[in-house]
């Protein structure tokens, strides 16, 4: 019934959020200027969020984090615009 569909949608949403997080973390590790160790990226993320010492922050991570957040924001905006177009025109191909 309805609760089974809601549960399935919740699991799919959680899986997609997990995939987004994994892709975002991977893009922080690998970039055009080389790759960084996942541990160093994790420490830099903690320093960037204020949960760890400032010394772990890396300029490379500082530049990459804004690129990743911008890409996530642009993707979400395009998805919202597409959903709005489909709703306004009542056409699933819009």
VMD Tcl script that draws the C-alpha trace (Angstrom):
set ca {
  {0.00 0.00 0.00}
  {0.90 3.58 0.61}
  {3.30 2.88 3.45}
  {5.29 0.41 1.34}
  {5.66 3.00 -1.43}
  {6.74 5.63 1.11}
  {9.28 3.26 2.60}
  {10.67 2.46 -0.84}
  {10.89 6.16 -1.72}
  {12.71 6.82 1.57}
  {15.25 4.09 0.85}
  {15.81 5.33 -2.70}
  {16.25 8.89 -1.44}
  {18.74 7.74 1.20}
  {20.67 5.72 -1.38}
  {20.81 8.68 -3.75}
  {21.97 11.00 -0.94}
  {24.68 8.48 -0.06}
  {25.76 8.29 -3.71}
  {25.88 12.10 -3.90}
  {28.06 12.22 -0.78}
  {30.40 9.54 -2.14}
  {30.73 11.31 -5.49}
  {31.32 14.64 -3.76}
  {34.02 13.13 -1.54}
  {35.66 11.45 -4.54}
  {35.73 14.74 -6.43}
  {37.44 16.33 -3.44}
  {40.10 13.61 -3.56}
  {40.77 13.80 -7.30}
  {41.27 16.96 -9.30}
  {43.15 18.42 -12.23}
  {46.13 19.29 -10.04}
  {46.58 15.76 -8.70}
  {45.03 13.59 -6.04}
  {44.87 13.83 -2.27}
  {44.70 11.02 0.27}
  {41.18 10.39 1.61}
  {42.44 10.84 5.19}
  {43.87 14.25 4.35}
  {40.61 15.22 2.67}
  {38.64 14.10 5.74}
  {40.86 16.13 8.07}
  {40.57 19.17 5.80}
  {36.76 18.82 5.73}
  {36.68 18.69 9.53}
  {38.89 21.77 9.69}
  {36.73 23.55 7.10}
  {33.56 22.79 9.09}
  {35.19 24.00 12.31}
  {35.22 20.59 14.04}
  {39.01 20.17 13.96}
  {42.16 22.26 14.22}
  {42.84 24.88 11.56}
  {46.21 23.36 10.69}
  {44.64 20.49 8.76}
  {43.08 22.81 6.18}
  {44.63 22.52 2.75}
  {44.45 25.20 0.06}
  {43.67 22.57 -2.54}
  {40.71 21.30 -0.55}
  {39.66 24.89 0.16}
  {39.40 25.49 -3.58}
  {37.80 22.14 -4.43}
  {35.04 22.30 -1.80}
  {33.45 25.35 -3.43}
  {33.56 23.68 -6.84}
  {31.77 20.62 -5.44}
  {29.15 22.67 -3.59}
  {28.52 24.78 -6.70}
  {28.08 21.66 -8.85}
  {25.58 20.23 -6.35}
  {23.66 23.52 -6.27}
  {23.56 23.82 -10.06}
  {22.40 20.22 -10.42}
  {19.65 20.72 -7.85}
  {18.54 23.93 -9.59}
  {18.35 22.21 -12.98}
  {16.38 19.32 -11.48}
  {13.94 21.74 -9.85}
  {13.55 23.71 -13.08}
  {12.82 20.50 -15.00}
  {10.25 19.38 -12.44}
  {8.58 22.80 -12.56}
  {8.44 22.71 -16.37}
  {6.81 19.28 -16.28}
  {4.30 20.49 -13.70}
  {3.43 23.73 -15.46}
  {2.97 22.18 -18.89}
  {1.59 18.87 -17.55}
  {3.87 17.09 -19.97}
  {6.36 14.46 -18.76}
  {8.56 15.18 -21.79}
  {8.89 18.92 -21.07}
}
mol new
graphics top color blue
foreach p $ca { graphics top sphere $p radius 0.5 }
foreach p [lrange $ca 0 end-1] q [lrange $ca 1 end] { graphics top cylinder $p $q radius 0.2 }
display resetview
